[in-house]
C-alpha cells in the first residue's frame, strides 16, 4: 500500500550567532522587560533602530544565560539575547517558528534572520546550527501505531505515549490498558530523534487549524487519519556525528543526515514471524517516508502565503475568545442575582446595556486593555 503524502518540509530551525547587540539596544530590551514585569504583561512591544525591527519583549528570559526573550510573531521567530556586548561571545540565539517554515524556503529565512540582526545594529560573524527538524505528514487510513515494531540501535530509547482520548469508536485503535498509542519517540535530544505521532489529533487539540488548509482536509472529517514522521537533528548530533556547524554545511549535507536516520531506525510491518529483524519487511508507511527523504528533500513548499497563515491564526484567536465569552456569560448568568428565577427573556437587552456602559466611558479600563491587546497581537494584524 502507498500512503498519500500531504506535506513535507522543515519544521524547526535553531541557530546561534557569535556577536552582540549594541549597548543602547540592550538597554532598550532591559527597559521593556522591566516594564513587562512591572505591569504584569506577558510582553511589551518595541521597535529597534536603526532598521525599525518590531519585537515583543517578554517578561522573562531563557535558560543558558539569555536575559531577553523576544518574538517577531507567529510567522517570525523567537529571539534570545544575552546582556553581554562582547562580540567574541555567543550572545544571540534564534528559533524559527514552524509557521514561518511553511511560508518561506529555509534559505530565505536564514537570510532574513541575518538581515534583521543587521537592521538591529548587531555585529556578528559565525553561526552555529543548533537544531533542524524535517517533517512528513501522511494520510494513513486505518493506521494503528505499535511501539514494539520499532527497530533501532541497541542503546537507543523508544518511548511511546498513550492517550486516553478516543474520538470515534468505529475506528480501529491500538489499545493498551484502555489507551491508544498516540506517538512513539526514538532517541533523545540534543542528539538525534525520530517521532511518529497523530498529527491530526495535535492540530485539533492545539488549535493549529492552518494545518488543515495545508493538507486540503476538512477539519470536521474525523475519518481522516493523518500521521507525522518527524526527524530531529540536535546540535550534538550535527556537530559530533556529522561535523555540520554552519548554514553552508546544512545546505550541503542535511539530506545525508536525514537519510541515515531513516536507515538506522526502522518501523516494521505487523505479524512477521522471522526472528531475525534484519530480514523483516518495513511497514509501507516507513518505506514511503524513506523514499521521500532519499529523493525529494529539495522541495519544501506548503503552498500557504504569510498572509494566509496570519489570517488563519487571527481567526483562531477570535474563535477562542468568542468561545470564552460564551462560557463567561453562562457563568455570570448562573451566579447573578438578576437571573435567579431563570428569567432569560430580557438577557440580551441587559447584557447589551452593560456592554454599552463599558464602551461608552472614555475612561474605562476596557480601552486600556484593548490598547495593550493590540500591542500584544501586533503581528496578527500586520499584513505582509
C-alpha positions in Angstrom: 0.0 0.0 0.0 1.2 3.5 -0.9 0.1 6.2 1.5 -0.7 9.8 0.4 1.9 12.4 1.4 0.1 15.6 2.4 3.1 17.7 3.4 6.8 17.6 3.7 9.3 20.3 4.8 11.5 21.7 7.5 9.6 22.1 10.8 12.1 23.7 13.2 15.4 25.6 12.8 17.5 26.9 15.6 20.7 28.9 15.2 23.2 30.7 17.4 25.4 33.6 16.4 28.7 34.8 17.8 28.3 38.5 18.3 26.1 41.0 20.2 23.6 43.8 20.0 24.7 47.4 20.6 24.6 48.6 24.2 21.7 51.1 23.5 19.6 48.2 22.2 20.4 46.0 25.2 19.3 48.9 27.4 16.0 49.1 25.4 15.4 45.4 25.9 16.1 45.7 29.6 13.6 48.6 30.0 11.0 46.7 28.1 11.5 43.6 30.1 11.2 45.6 33.4 8.1 47.3 32.1 6.5 43.9 31.3 7.3 42.7 34.8 6.1 45.9 36.5 2.8 46.0 34.5 2.3 42.2 34.7 2.2 41.9 31.0 3.4 38.8 29.1 5.4 41.1 26.7 5.9 44.7 25.6 6.2 45.8 22.0 9.3 47.7 21.0 10.8 49.0 17.7 14.6 48.6 17.5 16.6 51.1 15.5 18.2 51.8 13.1 16.2 49.3 10.9 12.8 49.6 12.7 12.6 45.9 13.7 9.4 45.3 15.8 9.6 42.8 18.6 7.6 41.7 21.6 9.9 41.6 24.6 8.9 39.0 27.2 8.9 39.5 31.0 11.3 36.5 31.3 14.4 35.3 29.7 15.6 31.8 28.8 18.0 29.3 30.4 21.5 29.4 29.2 22.1 33.0 30.3 19.8 34.6 27.8 18.3 37.6 29.7 16.0 38.7 26.9 13.3 36.7 25.2 11.7 38.3 22.2 9.3 37.4 19.4 8.6 38.6 15.9 5.2 36.9 15.7 3.6 33.6 14.6 5.3 33.6 11.2 8.6 35.0 12.6 10.9 33.7 15.2 11.8 33.6 18.9 14.9 35.6 19.6 17.1 35.3 22.7 19.9 37.7 23.7 22.4 37.8 26.5 23.2 41.0 28.3 26.8 40.9 27.1 28.0 43.3 24.4 31.2 41.2 23.7 31.4 40.4 20.1 33.6 37.3 20.9 30.8 35.5 22.7 27.7 33.6 21.5 25.1 36.1 22.7 22.4 35.6 20.1 20.0 32.6 19.6 17.2 32.4 17.1 14.4 29.7 17.0 12.3 29.9 13.9 8.5 29.3 14.3 7.2 26.3 12.4 4.6 28.5 10.7 7.4 30.6 9.1 8.9 27.4 7.6 5.5 26.8 5.9 5.7 30.1 4.1 9.3 30.5 3.0 12.3 28.3 2.0 14.9 27.8 4.6 17.4 29.8 2.6 15.2 32.8 2.6 14.5 32.5 6.3 18.2 32.3 7.2 18.9 35.4 5.0 16.0 37.2 6.7 17.5 36.4 10.2 20.8 37.9 9.3 19.2 40.9 7.7 17.1 41.5 10.8 20.2 41.3 13.0 21.9 43.9 10.8 18.9 46.2 11.0 19.1 45.9 14.8 22.7 47.1 14.6 24.1 43.7 15.7 27.7 42.8 14.9 28.2 39.1 14.3 30.4 36.7 12.3 29.9 33.0 12.9 26.8 30.9 13.2 26.2 27.5 14.8 23.2 25.4 13.8 21.6 24.1 17.0 18.7 22.1 15.6 16.9 21.3 12.4 13.8 19.1 12.0 12.2 17.6 8.9 8.6 16.5 8.9 6.3 14.5 6.7 2.5 14.2 7.1 0.8 11.2 5.6 -2.9 10.3 5.1 -2.8 6.8 6.6 -6.3 5.0 6.5 -6.8 2.6 9.4 -3.3 3.0 10.7 -2.6 1.5 14.2 0.7 2.6 15.8 2.6 -0.2 17.6 5.7 0.8 19.5 7.0 -2.7 19.6 7.5 -2.6 15.8 10.4 -0.1 16.0 14.0 -1.4 15.5 16.9 0.9 16.4 20.4 0.7 17.7 20.6 -1.3 21.0 21.2 1.8 23.3 18.5 3.9 21.6 15.5 4.6 23.8 12.0 4.0 22.4 9.3 5.9 24.3 5.6 5.5 23.5 2.9 8.0 24.6 -0.6 6.6 25.4 -3.7 8.7 25.2 -7.0 8.1 26.9 -8.9 10.1 24.4 -10.6 8.1 21.5 -12.6 10.2 19.1 -14.6 7.6 17.2 -15.4 4.1 18.5 -15.9 2.9 14.9 -12.3 3.5 14.0 -9.6 0.8 14.9 -7.2 1.7 17.6 -4.2 0.2 19.3 -5.3 -0.3 22.9 -3.1 -0.7 25.9 -4.9 -0.8 29.3 -7.7 1.1 27.7 -5.5 3.6 26.0 -4.5 4.4 22.4 -0.8 4.6 21.3 -0.7 8.2 20.0 3.0 8.7 19.5 6.4 7.0 19.7 9.7 8.8 20.1 13.0 7.1 19.3 16.2 8.7 20.5 16.9 11.8 22.7 17.8 15.4 22.0 20.2 17.1 21.6 21.4 14.1 19.7 19.0 12.6 17.1 15.4 11.8 17.5 12.6 10.4 15.3 9.0 10.7 16.4 5.8 9.4 14.8 2.6 10.8 16.1 -1.1 11.6 15.4 -0.8 15.0 13.7 -4.5 15.4 13.2 -5.1 15.0 16.9 -2.4 17.5 17.7 -3.7 20.0 15.2 -7.2 19.8 16.8 -6.0 19.8 20.5 -3.6 22.7 20.0 -5.9 24.7 17.7 -3.4 24.6 14.8 -6.1 24.8 12.1 -3.8 26.1 9.5 -2.6 22.6 9.0 -6.0 21.5 7.6 -5.5 24.1 4.9 -2.0 22.8 4.2 -3.4 19.3 3.9 -6.5 20.2 1.9 -8.6 18.3 4.5 -11.9 19.2 6.2 -11.3 19.7 9.9 -14.7 18.2 10.6 -13.9 15.0 8.8 -13.0 12.7 11.7 -12.4 9.8 9.3 -9.2 11.4 8.1 -6.2 9.7 9.8 -3.1 11.9 9.4 0.2 10.8 11.0 3.5 12.7 11.1 7.0 11.3 10.9 9.5 13.9 12.1 13.3 13.6 12.1 15.1 15.9 14.6 18.8 16.6 14.4 20.2 18.3 17.5 23.4 20.3 17.9 25.4 17.4 19.3 24.4 15.0 16.5 25.1 17.6 13.8 28.4 18.7 15.2 29.8 15.4 16.6 28.5 12.8 14.2 28.4 14.9 11.0 30.7 17.9 11.6 28.0 20.2 10.5 28.0 23.6 12.1 27.3 26.4 9.6 24.4 27.0 7.3 26.6 26.2 4.3 27.2 22.7 5.9 23.5 22.2 6.3 22.8 23.1 2.7 25.5 20.7 1.6 24.7 17.6 3.8 21.5 17.7 5.7 19.9 15.3 3.3 22.6 12.7 4.2 21.7 13.2 7.9 18.0 12.5 7.5 18.7 9.7 5.1 20.9 7.9 7.6 18.3 8.5 10.3 15.6 6.6 8.3 18.1 3.8 7.7 19.2 3.5 11.3 15.6 3.5 12.7 13.1 1.1 11.1 9.4 0.6 11.6 8.3 -3.0 10.7 5.0 -4.4 9.5 2.8 -6.3 11.9 2.5 -10.0 12.1 6.0 -11.1 10.9 7.5 -14.3 12.4 11.1 -14.2 11.3 13.2 -14.0 14.5 15.9 -12.1 12.5 14.6 -8.5 12.4 17.0 -7.6 9.7 15.1 -9.8 7.3 11.7 -8.5 8.3 9.8 -6.1 6.0 9.5 -2.4 6.7 6.0 -1.0 7.2 4.7 0.5 3.9 4.4 3.9 5.7 8.1 3.8 6.7 9.1 2.7 3.2 7.2 5.7 1.7 8.7 8.1 4.1 12.2 6.8 3.4 11.8 7.3 -0.3 10.7 10.9 0.1 13.7 11.6 2.4 16.0 10.0 -0.1 14.8 11.6 -3.3 12.6 14.6 -2.5 14.4 16.8 0.0 14.7 19.7 -2.4 11.0 20.7 -2.4 9.8 22.2 0.9 6.9 24.4 0.0 3.4 24.1 1.7 1.6 26.5 -0.7 0.5 28.9 2.1 1.4 32.6 2.0 2.4 34.6 5.1 -0.9 36.5 4.9 -2.9 33.3 4.8 -1.1 32.0 7.9 -1.7 35.3 9.7 -5.4 35.3 8.7 -5.9 31.7 10.0 -4.1 32.4 13.3 -6.2 35.6 13.8 -9.5 33.7 13.1 -8.4 31.0 15.5 -7.8 33.6 18.3 -11.1 35.3 17.6 -13.0 32.0 17.8 -11.2 31.1 21.0 -12.1 34.5 22.6 -15.7 34.2 21.4 -16.0 30.7 23.0 -14.6 32.2 26.2 -17.1 35.0 26.1 -20.0 32.4 25.9 -18.6 30.5 28.8 -18.1 33.5 30.9 -21.6 34.8 30.1 -23.1 31.5 31.2 -21.2 31.6 34.4 -22.2 35.2 35.0 -25.9 34.4 34.4 -25.7 31.4 36.7 -24.4 33.3 39.7 -26.0 36.7 39.2 -29.0 37.6 41.4 -30.6 39.3 38.4 -31.4 35.9 36.8 -32.1 33.8 39.8 -35.6 33.0 38.6 -34.4 31.7 35.3 -36.0 34.7 33.5 -33.8 35.0 30.5 -36.2 36.8 28.1 -34.5 40.2 28.7 -31.0 38.8 28.9 -29.8 40.2 25.5 -31.0 43.7 26.4 -29.4 43.6 29.9 -26.1 42.4 28.6 -26.2 45.0 25.8 -26.8 47.8 28.2 -23.9 46.7 30.4 -21.6 46.4 27.5 -22.7 49.8 26.2 -21.9 51.3 29.6 -18.4 49.9 29.4 -17.5 51.1 25.9 -19.2 54.5 26.1 -17.0 55.5 29.0 -13.8 57.0 27.7 -12.0 56.5 31.0 -13.0 52.8 31.1 -10.2 50.3 31.7 -11.6 48.5 28.7 -9.9 50.7 26.2 -6.6 50.5 28.1 -6.9 46.7 27.8 -7.7 47.0 24.1 -4.6 49.1 23.6 -2.5 46.5 25.4 -4.0 43.7 23.4 -3.3 45.4 20.1 0.4 45.7 21.1 0.4 42.0 22.2 -1.2 40.9 18.9 0.8 43.3 16.8 2.0 40.6 14.4 -1.6 39.2 13.9 -2.9 42.3 12.0 0.3 43.2 10.3 -0.2 42.3 6.6 3.0 41.3 4.8 
